[in-house]
Amino acid sequence: MRNLESLDDAMAFTFRHKISSVRTIRSPGRHATLCIMACITCLADIDTRQVETFRLALKSARAPAIVVFARIEVGELRDIAPALLICDIDFLAVDSLEVLRQLRFVLPQCTIVVYTETESLEWAHECHLAGANAILSKNSIAAELATGIRAALRSGCFTDPRVAAA
């Protein structure tokens, strides 16, 4: 698992990974190129004190490499095109639901997970409608986060039981 601190590091890693993942397959009379795209997990606006918890959860969930961002930046995330995005939208200066809509628009294939302190079924419903695949509570331990991430990657939808019971 690799931690990347900036967009430049992430793009360089992605580029090197894509280049190193290209293989030429030779068969009689033909040449074919197989390109395996880099699978990246982005942690956006996650408190740095939570990174180790997510590292353990992602390892347990068998999720791809990590890219750590200091803030949610739709344009940067579009360029990296992560397979999995975990974002803390609780303290954004702009409308959180609009940010989710923008992320879903620019990352249509990405599994978007909202990591939130708000344990309200109405809030979870609004996040899902805005484009989030999963809602995880900040009160979860690493094993519970792993279960939620695994479920979101497998089925495309998950709501933390704490939130669903609220």
Buried (B, 14 or more C-beta within 10 A) or exposed (E): EEEBEEBEBBBEBBEEBEEEEEEEEEEEEEEEEEEEEBBBBBBBBBEEEBBEBBBBBBEBBEBBBBBBBEEBEBEBBBEBBBBBBBBBBEEBEEEBBEBBBBBBEBBEEBBBBBBBEBBEEEBBEBBBEBBBBBBBBBEBEBEBBBBBBBBBBEEEEBBBEBBEEB
